[in-house]
Amino acid sequence: MADFIYHYTDIDTLALILENKKIRFNRLDRVDDVSESQGFKNLKLAQSFFVSCWTFEKEESIPQWHMYTNQMTGVRIKLPKKLFATRKLDIPEANKPFIEENLHSPIPYNRIFGDQHFILPSFLSEEHFERIVEYDEEFIKKK
């Protein structure tokens, strides 16, 4: 497996990443590659999943430049694969009887719960946070 990941984007988005020191996750139904959400089409779940799209490919890709940049002008960001540091969750005493105490996450406990959101903690171990998308050509053809 590669040690680095790559992301194609435009200059404005790069400026936001550098200014805020954050990577933005998009709703799955709003990413540039519409096939990304095809598996959830009938369930209407794509609006509930947030993703950030990266590739392990060292070689640059013309289709990626077309899809993720404005008229093939932009940047290709290279970052270490282990992009997000995980920390032990600081769970409030009131919740400890209901939640295992030895959980780790790249997102602090107080950010998992918001006024209008809840981040489903399916990434409570390092190997679950990032996932490789495997495309099923037969499934895509049926759509």
Secondary structure by P-SEA (a helix, b strand, c coil): cccbbbbbbcaaaaaaaaaccbbbbcccccccccccccccccccccccbbbbbbbccccccaaaaaccccccbbbbbbbccccccccccccccccccccccccccccccccccccccccccccccccccbbbbbbcaaaaaac
